[in-house]
Each structure stands twice: as structure tokens, then as C-alpha cells.
Amino acid sequence: MAARTNHFGIALRGWRERVSPRDSGLEAGGDRRIPGLRREELARLAGLSVDYVVRLEQGRARNPSAQVVTALARALRLEPSERDHLFRCAHLAPPPAGNVSRHVPVRVHRLVGQLAGNPTAVFAADWTLVSWNGMWSETIGDPRTYGWVEQNLVAGMFRTSATRGREPIGAWPVRSWAGDEVEEEDLVADLRVTAAAHPHDARLAAFVDHMLHDSPRFARLWSNGTARTHVGDRKTVEHPRVGAIDLDLDVVMAAGTDLRIVTYTAAVGTTDAEKMDALRATCREPDGAMSRADAPGSQVFSGI
């Protein structure tokens, strides 16, 4: 049987050797054979015994508590993604995140810019629309006309009591091939994942409470406990100029963030692809340009 890889010890030693003693408030004097912190220095910073740090690095202690991992992560000045990795190496669930972020890093802007030829939008983890490109507006309509409360797709989907299937969510109808019920269940299940990951986000909690009170359909789906990440769908866009367009919708998680990048594509060599080419020809936005929901003229509600 293959020996178990000591992932926790490998990460711990690598990060210990990366940290500058001076950055940790320690004197950097003395003869140091390797850069970074000595084991006894890390032990002192984390409030642990030197022997325990040695056993963790060597894999002789394999079940540190969440309190120990938290202390080590703090002493090692780990980034959130590194801290979460250390927790997983210890076979522990990472600590819950803070508030849902709507910040779009430069690298995500750059990635979305490469998708300028396709309708593309960036959503926060709670499905608040953050930004979109010109082809999104050209294909599905300008989001500033959608009338979603808080610019949130979930709110837009459940904004009527019983006739959502007969009313467009956006500027014109966009139908899921799986049907309204499946589409709604997928979105609620994804929102449940976000709510579990951000239990201390007061804005998200208030939004969920609002939806539970305002929409019986949402409340029924929320109560079934289903939780899974939404990855995509097949849609028909009932476009007012070029007619019905069948498109694949893909949801991509931006690495290191909770952001959802949503993009529509048409199968090559189809009439749907030809219709998308016609829309590209009339798209007035420059390639790579993105509109933001918080820009002047955007409709952002605060009634939740």
C-alpha cells in the first residue's frame, strides 16, 4: 500500500520557510541555514509546543484541531486560499467566508475581455449582476431595463407569484430547455451553497428572508434542502430582431473568487451561429468593454 502523502506537513514547512522573521516581529539575527522561521519561532507565534510543530511537519501528528490550524495560518500570514488549503490538508472544513464579494479582479476583467464575441456577464456568488459586455445587451437586452430588485437574477426569476413562465426575466423571453421548474431549482440550489459559505453576510441573509416571504415558489424550493453549484443550461432566446436563437449557457467559476462568469455560445455551422454573427455586426460596444451595474444610469434597488 502506498504511503499517505503528508500534505499538511509539506505545506506547513514550505510556508514556514517563506515567512520573514522580521515581518513576524522577530529578531532576524543568528546563523540561519535556511530562510524563514525556525520551528521554535513558529511554535511561539502560534502558541504551540516545538515538539508538536515537528510532529506535524513530519506527519507523525495528523489530526490538528481547527484552533491549531487557525493559529498556524495566522502565524504564517496565509492568504485566504492558502488558509483554506491548510484546513483541507488537515481534513477540516475551511472557515466560512465573510460577505459576498462584488469585486472583479483585473485578471477576471482580462478573461472576460477575451470573450467579447459572445454574450458574457459576471455575477457575484449571490447572483447579483456585476458587469456585462455589449454582446450580452445585444442578445438578451440591456440589463438596466430588466427591473430586477438589487440587480439580482434570483429576484428577477421569482418576481411574480405564478406567471413567471409567461413573462420574460430580461428584456425579452429566454427559455430553459429543461423547463422553468428545473431552472429555478438549479438557481436556488446554487444560492444555498453561497448562503452556507457566507453565514455572516447580513445582506445575503436579508435577501433570502425577503425571497422566502415574497415568493412561495422560492420558499418551497428553498425548503427542499438541495445544494449544488449551477454549471450551465440550454436556452432559447426569443430575440425581437433575428428570431429564436438556441444557445448553450455555461457558468464558469473564476479561480480564487466566488464570481460566476456566465456566457452564451452557439454551435458552429448552425443558423443560430449565423444569427449571432448578425448581432455582432450591430454591436456598438468596443471589444472588451464591460458595463457595470453600479455605473451611472444603472438601476440598483435597495428595498430589501
Secondary structure by P-SEA (a helix, b strand, c coil): cccccaaaaaaaaaaaaaccccccccccccccccccccaaaaaaaacccaaaaaaaaacccccccaaaaaaaaaaacccaaaaaaaaaaacccccccccccccccaaaaaaaaaacccbbbbbccccccccccaaaaaacccccccccccccaaaaaaccccccccccccccbbbbcccaaaaaaaaaaaaaaaaaaccccaaaaaaaaaaaaccaaaaaaaacbbbbbbccbbbbbbcccccbbbbbbbbbbcccccbbbbbbbcccccaaaaaaaaaaaaccccccbbbbcccccbbbbccc
